[in-house]
């Protein structure tokens, strides 16, 4: 698929395998999510714009590239997406952070918005939407819809684990955005959980049930 990157880096694959283990505790799980987000972000932010600025080194003054334009915006889908934010902020500490709150109807599995707060001016920023799990794709597609409605244009979506169904739905709904996936899993089960997956990412990040 065009505009879709599925990572094959050994470090990402190793850390995802540790995420899957049901015996991985909350503290380690949270740290792994951050580390994977940082490794994925390194590649996803490859096209950030640069401009030459004047810097004085201990030897001489030179022109050297630094990030240009309005700052990056990281927009986690609440609440599991929060777990990926610090990994990206470690790469770009000046990034702004927005939030989109969605809940999923337990019968229809369709998303409903309950919160949306984005940095302004959003239309001038590169926006990275984070959600560890891309399952049905409903929440991801809805979140990108909301960002576009608020004027967002340059959007990337980062997910650690995706089901083929969700990846297809998000890609078809928004073929213009680049989607980054840590691992493409087998399928969704009848409860719309990714198989083999890793369970409920939000519960495992925050230690809730």
ChimeraX attribute file (.defattr): number of C-alpha atoms within 10 A of each C-alpha:
attribute: neighborCount
match mode: 1-to-1
recipient: residues
	/A:1	9
	/A:2	10
	/A:3	13
	/A:4	15
	/A:5	17
	/A:6	16
	/A:7	17
	/A:8	11
	/A:9	11
	/A:10	9
	/A:11	11
	/A:12	20
	/A:13	16
	/A:14	11
	/A:15	17
	/A:16	21
	/A:17	12
	/A:18	15
	/A:19	24
	/A:20	15
	/A:21	13
	/A:22	11
	/A:23	9
	/A:24	14
	/A:25	13
	/A:26	15
	/A:27	12
	/A:28	14
	/A:29	25
	/A:30	20
	/A:31	18
	/A:32	22
	/A:33	25
	/A:34	21
	/A:35	20
	/A:36	25
	/A:37	29
	/A:38	22
	/A:39	18
	/A:40	24
	/A:41	21
	/A:42	14
	/A:43	12
	/A:44	19
	/A:45	16
	/A:46	8
	/A:47	8
	/A:48	13
	/A:49	13
	/A:50	12
	/A:51	11
	/A:52	12
	/A:53	12
	/A:54	11
	/A:55	12
	/A:56	10
	/A:57	8
	/A:58	6
	/A:59	6
	/A:60	7
	/A:61	10
	/A:62	11
	/A:63	11
	/A:64	12
	/A:65	12
	/A:66	13
	/A:67	14
	/A:68	13
	/A:69	13
	/A:70	16
	/A:71	20
	/A:72	25
	/A:73	24
	/A:74	30
	/A:75	29
	/A:76	25
	/A:77	24
	/A:78	19
	/A:79	18
	/A:80	21
	/A:81	25
	/A:82	23
	/A:83	25
	/A:84	29
	/A:85	23
	/A:86	18
	/A:87	23
	/A:88	24
	/A:89	20
	/A:90	15
	/A:91	15
	/A:92	19
	/A:93	12
	/A:94	11
	/A:95	20
	/A:96	19
	/A:97	18
	/A:98	19
	/A:99	21
	/A:100	23
	/A:101	18
	/A:102	21
	/A:103	16
	/A:104	13
	/A:105	10
	/A:106	10
	/A:107	7
	/A:108	7
	/A:109	14
	/A:110	15
	/A:111	20
	/A:112	15
	/A:113	14
	/A:114	10
	/A:115	12
	/A:116	17
	/A:117	13
	/A:118	19
	/A:119	18
	/A:120	15
	/A:121	12
	/A:122	22
	/A:123	17
	/A:124	16
	/A:125	21
	/A:126	23
	/A:127	27
	/A:128	25
	/A:129	26
	/A:130	29
	/A:131	29
	/A:132	25
	/A:133	28
	/A:134	29
	/A:135	28
	/A:136	25
	/A:137	23
	/A:138	20
	/A:139	26
	/A:140	28
	/A:141	21
	/A:142	19
	/A:143	26
	/A:144	24
	/A:145	15
	/A:146	15
	/A:147	22
	/A:148	15
	/A:149	10
	/A:150	16
	/A:151	14
	/A:152	20
	/A:153	18
	/A:154	17
	/A:155	21
	/A:156	21
	/A:157	25
	/A:158	27
	/A:159	26
	/A:160	24
	/A:161	25
	/A:162	30
	/A:163	26
	/A:164	18
	/A:165	18
	/A:166	23
	/A:167	26
	/A:168	16
	/A:169	18
	/A:170	23
	/A:171	20
	/A:172	11
	/A:173	17
	/A:174	17
	/A:175	15
	/A:176	14
	/A:177	18
	/A:178	18
	/A:179	24
	/A:180	24
	/A:181	22
	/A:182	25
	/A:183	20
	/A:184	18
	/A:185	17
	/A:186	14
	/A:187	19
	/A:188	19
	/A:189	12
	/A:190	7
	/A:191	9
	/A:192	15
	/A:193	18
	/A:194	26
	/A:195	16
	/A:196	14
	/A:197	24
	/A:198	18
	/A:199	16
	/A:200	15
	/A:201	22
	/A:202	20
	/A:203	13
	/A:204	21
	/A:205	22
	/A:206	16
	/A:207	13
	/A:208	9
	/A:209	7
